Amino acid sequence: MMIKIKGEIKYQSIGMGAWTVVSDTGEVYELYKPPKEIMKDGLKVQVEGVIRDDIMTIAMLGRILEVTGF
């Protein structure tokens, strides 16, 4: 399922650490293999990607989003 999200990149120091995007509506998505260009805590972004229901992570911070564009 392809979606577009406007929000803010946040680094979460849980376990080995994880990158998330918190949407403008407050939803949290954990980023799966995020591009280095957006790995900046506090960065305002618009990303598009695919929700990955077929994988799990250690952090389990929200639905998993594989970014395909930003």
N, C-alpha and C positions, 0 to 999 in steps of 0.2 A: 504494500500500500504506500504510494508516494504522497508525501505531505510537504507543505511549506510552513516554516515557523519563523516568527520574528521574536527576538528575545536577547538574552544576555548569557554569554559563556561564563561558567563558574567551574573552578577547580575544587574538587571535594577530596580532602585528605583522609579518606577511608581506605584502610588496607594499604594497597600499593598506590592508591590515588586513582581518581577517575575524573573525566571531563564531562560536564553536563551543559545543556542549554535550558535555561528557564524561560519559558515563553512569556509574552506580555500578559497572558491570561493566567499565569502562575503554574502551568503544567511543567513538570520536570522530565527531561529526556536524557538518558545516558548515551553519550556519543561512542559509537563503535568505530575504532580506528580513525579518529578525527584527523583532518588535514592539519599539518603544522601551522599553516597560516592563520588558523582560528584558535589555536591553543594559547589564548591570552585571557587571563581572568579579568572579567569586567567588560570584555569586548561586546559591543552591541552588534548583532548580526541578523541577517535573514538567511536561513539555510533551507535547503530542500533535501529530502532524502527518503529512505525506505525504512519503515518500521520492521524490525527483525524479531518476529515471534519465535524463530527457530533456534535462538541462542540464549544463553543465560550468562550473567557475569557474577563476580564475587561481590561487588558493591551493591547491586540490585537497587539502584537509585530511582528507577522509573522505567518507562518503556525504552527499548533500545533503538537508537536511530543511527543508521548508516548514512552519513552525509554524502550526497552525490553532487552537490553544488552549493555555492555560497556567494 
